[in-house]
Amino acid sequence: MANDTASLRSLFAQELPELYAFAYQVCGDRENARRFVADLADRLRAQEIDPAALREYDSLRDVLVGMLARSLEESLGRKADQSFQILDNILRSDITRPIDFDAEGIDGDPDRIPILLWELKRTCLTAVLGCLPPSVRLSFILTDLLGYSPAAAAELLNIRESAYRVRLTRARKRVEDYLTPRCQHVDRRNPCTCEGRLGIALDARFVVAPPHTLDIPERAFDSDPDFRDMAMLYRKVPAVVMTDEEREELLSLLG
């Protein structure tokens, strides 16, 4: 049993970074992402899944992503977290303004600005997904971010492929329709720029300083080219990562 536990822990550890990033993309915040992954670890332990049996699947990743996806869909319900109108009201109810170095969160330290701009980019794009119903949101993430075919993703969710394809088409259209005329990362000529909206986002507490900088790239937040392809735009956003302490805490749930 000890060897089985160690083996399961090792297998889970291999997939943990992607599982955490996936949960964040779906639920939109780090704390809930940890909660959902912790629940997955508890379920693995409680079900006493044989690591040897897991290896018989084509991919352990598929087993765990499927379990997590179904849990997220069941827990998050049918309604979107917010609407596109609410998101516009938060970020676009005021005119674009220069960054105030004395604003709360920056506090006179210019080194905080690149970090906050990256966090705003990630938070905003994740919030756009939050305007989709969870089932629709999952389809975009599973196929366009994680690379599952519609057939494979439908199987993970235990639904018909035809129903999944309807969700995916809806997700792609709504994300594209919203971002294409607004976001600077789709077209630099668009009116909504991270630098111009950072002060507004800080005032609204829409964005706060991240808990660490492990997932903040060294390159500038706007160094990538324009992405008219929504899937590519999202795939280029750095995934959230856990600290070593958070990782070990989650792995300890398996014993």
C-alpha positions in Angstrom: 0.0 0.0 0.0 2.8 2.4 0.8 4.4 1.8 -2.6 1.0 2.3 -4.3 0.5 5.6 -2.5 3.9 6.8 -3.4 3.3 5.8 -7.0 0.0 7.5 -7.2 1.5 10.6 -5.6 4.3 10.6 -8.3 1.7 10.2 -11.1 -0.4 13.0 -9.7 2.6 15.3 -9.2 3.4 15.0 -12.9 0.0 16.3 -13.9 -0.4 18.8 -11.1 0.9 22.0 -12.8 -1.5 21.6 -15.8 -4.4 20.6 -13.5 -3.9 23.7 -11.4 -3.6 26.0 -14.5 -6.7 24.4 -16.0 -8.8 24.9 -12.9 -7.7 28.6 -12.8 -8.7 29.1 -16.4 -12.1 27.7 -15.7 -12.9 29.2 -12.2 -10.9 32.4 -12.6 -8.9 32.7 -9.3 -6.1 30.9 -7.6 -7.7 30.0 -4.4 -10.6 28.2 -6.0 -8.2 26.5 -8.4 -6.4 25.1 -5.4 -9.7 24.1 -3.8 -10.8 22.1 -6.9 -7.4 20.4 -7.3 -7.4 19.6 -3.6 -10.8 18.0 -3.9 -9.5 16.0 -6.9 -6.7 14.7 -4.7 -9.1 13.8 -1.9 -11.2 11.8 -4.4 -8.3 10.0 -5.7 -7.3 9.0 -2.2 -10.8 8.1 -1.1 -11.4 5.9 -4.2 -8.1 4.1 -3.6 -7.4 4.1 -7.3 -4.8 1.6 -8.2 -1.8 3.3 -9.9 -1.3 0.2 -12.1 -4.9 0.6 -13.3 -4.4 4.2 -14.1 -1.5 3.3 -16.3 -3.8 1.2 -18.4 -5.5 4.3 -19.7 -4.2 5.9 -22.9 -3.3 8.9 -20.8 -3.3 9.6 -17.0 -3.7 13.2 -18.1 -7.1 12.4 -19.7 -8.3 10.6 -16.5 -7.5 13.5 -14.3 -8.6 16.3 -16.6 -11.8 14.5 -17.2 -12.5 14.1 -13.4 -11.6 17.7 -12.8 -13.6 19.0 -15.8 -16.8 17.2 -14.7 -16.3 18.4 -11.1 -15.9 22.0 -12.3 -19.0 21.8 -14.5 -21.1 20.3 -11.7 -19.9 22.7 -9.1 -20.0 26.0 -11.1 -23.6 25.4 -12.3 -25.1 26.8 -15.5 -24.7 30.6 -15.2 -21.8 32.7 -16.2 -19.8 34.4 -13.4 -20.6 37.8 -14.9 -21.7 39.4 -18.1 -19.7 41.2 -20.8 -21.7 44.3 -19.9 -20.5 44.1 -16.2 -16.9 43.6 -17.4 -17.2 46.7 -19.6 -18.7 48.6 -16.7 -15.7 47.7 -14.5 -12.9 48.5 -17.0 -14.4 50.9 -19.5 -16.7 53.1 -17.5 -13.9 55.7 -17.3 -11.6 57.2 -19.9 -8.2 55.8 -20.5 -5.7 57.5 -18.2 -2.0 57.5 -17.6 -0.5 55.2 -15.0 -0.4 57.0 -11.6 2.9 55.9 -9.9 1.3 56.8 -6.5 -1.7 54.6 -7.0 -2.5 51.9 -4.4 -0.7 48.8 -5.5 2.1 50.7 -7.3 2.9 52.9 -4.3 5.7 54.8 -6.0 7.6 51.6 -7.1 7.9 51.5 -10.9 9.1 47.9 -10.7 5.6 46.9 -9.8 4.1 48.2 -13.0 5.3 45.4 -15.4 4.1 42.8 -12.9 0.7 44.4 -12.6 0.4 44.8 -16.4 1.0 41.1 -16.9 -1.5 40.3 -14.1 -4.1 42.6 -15.7 -3.7 40.9 -19.1 -4.1 37.5 -17.5 -7.0 38.6 -15.2 -8.9 40.4 -18.0 -8.6 37.5 -20.5 -9.7 35.0 -17.9 -12.6 37.3 -16.9 -13.7 37.2 -20.5 -14.0 33.5 -20.3 -15.9 34.0 -17.0 -18.6 35.7 -19.0 -19.4 32.4 -20.7 -21.5 29.7 -19.0 -19.2 27.1 -17.4 -20.1 24.4 -19.9 -19.4 26.7 -22.8 -16.2 28.0 -21.2 -15.0 24.4 -20.7 -15.3 23.6 -24.3 -13.1 26.5 -25.3 -10.5 25.6 -22.7 -10.5 21.9 -23.4 -10.2 22.2 -27.2 -8.5 25.5 -28.0 -6.2 25.7 -25.0 -5.6 22.1 -23.9 -5.8 20.6 -27.4 -8.5 18.0 -27.0 -10.5 17.2 -30.2 -14.2 17.7 -29.9 -14.7 14.0 -29.8 -12.2 13.4 -27.1 -13.4 16.4 -25.0 -17.0 15.2 -25.3 -16.0 11.9 -24.0 -14.2 13.5 -21.0 -17.4 15.3 -20.1 -19.7 12.3 -20.9 -21.8 14.2 -23.4 -22.6 13.8 -27.1 -20.1 15.2 -29.5 -22.8 17.1 -31.3 -23.7 18.9 -28.1 -20.1 19.6 -27.4 -19.6 21.1 -30.9 -22.5 23.5 -30.3 -20.9 24.7 -27.1 -17.5 25.1 -28.7 -18.9 27.1 -31.6 -20.8 29.4 -29.2 -17.7 29.9 -27.1 -15.4 30.8 -30.0 -17.9 33.3 -31.4 -18.6 35.0 -28.2 -15.0 35.4 -27.2 -14.0 36.6 -30.7 -17.0 39.0 -30.9 -16.1 40.6 -27.6 -12.3 40.9 -27.9 -11.9 41.7 -31.6 -13.1 45.3 -31.5 -11.7 46.0 -28.0 -8.4 44.4 -27.0 -5.0 45.7 -27.9 -3.6 42.2 -27.9 -5.9 41.3 -30.8 -5.3 44.6 -32.7 -2.9 47.3 -31.4 -5.3 50.0 -32.8 -8.1 48.9 -30.5 -9.1 51.3 -27.7 -8.7 49.0 -24.7 -5.0 48.9 -23.6 -3.6 47.5 -20.4 -1.5 50.6 -19.7 -4.6 52.8 -20.1 -6.8 50.7 -18.0 -4.4 49.7 -15.2 -5.4 52.6 -12.9 -9.1 51.9 -13.4 -8.5 48.2 -12.7 -6.6 48.9 -9.5 -9.2 51.4 -8.3 -11.9 48.7 -8.9 -9.8 46.0 -7.2 -10.3 44.1 -10.5 -6.6 43.4 -10.4 -4.3 43.1 -7.4 -0.6 42.3 -7.1 -0.1 38.6 -7.6 0.9 36.5 -4.6 4.3 35.8 -6.2 6.1 36.5 -9.5 6.9 32.9 -10.5 4.5 33.1 -13.4 5.3 36.6 -14.5 7.5 36.6 -17.7 10.6 38.8 -18.0 9.5 40.0 -21.4 7.0 43.0 -21.7 3.3 42.2 -21.5 2.8 43.6 -25.0 5.9 42.1 -26.7 3.8 39.4 -28.6 2.4 40.2 -32.0 -1.3 40.8 -32.5 -3.3 37.6 -32.3 -6.5 37.5 -34.4 -6.7 33.8 -33.5 -8.4 33.7 -30.1 -6.9 30.3 -29.3 -3.4 31.5 -29.9 -4.0 34.6 -27.9 -5.0 32.6 -24.9 -2.3 30.0 -25.3 0.3 32.8 -25.1 -0.9 34.0 -21.7 1.4 32.5 -19.1 -0.2 29.8 -17.0 -0.5 30.4 -13.3 1.8 28.3 -11.2 2.0 27.2 -7.6 4.8 27.8 -5.1 6.7 24.7 -4.0 4.9 25.0 -0.7 1.5 24.9 -2.3 2.5 22.0 -4.5 3.7 19.9 -1.5 0.6 20.8 0.4 -1.6 19.4 -2.4 0.5 16.3 -2.8 0.4 15.6 0.9 -3.3 15.0 0.6 -2.5 11.7 -1.2 -0.5 10.6 1.9 
